[in-house]
Amino acid sequence: MNYRVQPSAQVDESAEIGAGSSVWDLAQIREGARLGEGCVVGRGAYVGSGVRMGDNCKLQNYALVYEPAELGDGVFVGPAVVLTNDHNPRSVDPEGKQKRGGDWEAVGVRIADGASIGARSVCVAPLTIGRWAMVAAGAVVTKDVPDFALVVGVPARQVGWVGRAGVRLVEKDAEPGVWECPQTGALYDEKDGTLTERAL
């Protein structure tokens, strides 16, 4: 075995765990889930049946990732984050009978490469979080988030842009529509509400 699982964790035998990954105490990884290489699943985190995670993802303590979520490479999911999977949740049907697995249609949250989901935020499926986007702690995300967008609040709304370093971008005074990372100096171009990286 080329990954590490703590004795108190539950990992279904059909789950696939990539090389160099770590699954910490009391975490649960359900049947058919697939984790890429170098992933970290924190204490008490939950990974639902068939969830797909890319390489180098981090699920912090008590994050709940319900199927059919899909996480790209390098995704950060903060402590106690919830990725939901039922847009109209009910314990019972209209006649009062308890709903079972086949009585509803699961919908998922898709998180693209490099995105970060802040502590205790909730992503209400179905939706997509774009590449390198950042969701602030405590936000409730109810609609898609563009690449590089910084969203905050309940419901979440965009308040700016972030670069690959996770630092809020600043607009260059002399060049409207051009944004710069104050940490790395990388430049980004904004057009029609979309931000793209400028080629080096």
Stockholm file with secondary structure:
# STOCKHOLM 1.0

chainA/1-200         MNYRVQPSAQVDESAEIGAGSSVWDLAQIREGARLGEGCVVGRGAYVGSGVRMGDNCKLQNYALVYEPAELGDGVFVGPAVVLTNDHNPRSVDPEGKQKRGGDWEAVGVRIADGASIGARSVCVAPLTIGRWAMVAAGAVVTKDVPDFALVVGVPARQVGWVGRAGVRLVEKDAEPGVWECPQTGALYDEKDGTLTERAL
#=GR chainA/1-200 SS CCSEECTTCEECTTCEECTTCEECTTCEECTTCEECTTCEECTTCEECTTCEECTTCEECTTCEECTTCEECTTCEECTTCEECCCSSCCSBCTTSCBCCGGGSCCCCEEECTTCEECTTCEECSSEEECTTCEECTTCEECSCBCTTEEEETTTTEEEEEBCTTSCBCEECTTSTTEEECTTTCCEEEEETTEEEECCC
#=GC SS_cons         CCSEECTTCEECTTCEECTTCEECTTCEECTTCEECTTCEECTTCEECTTCEECTTCEECTTCEECTTCEECTTCEECTTCEECCCSSCCSBCTTSCBCCGGGSCCCCEEECTTCEECTTCEECSSEEECTTCEECTTCEECSCBCTTEEEETTTTEEEEEBCTTSCBCEECTTSTTEEECTTTCCEEEEETTEEEECCC
//
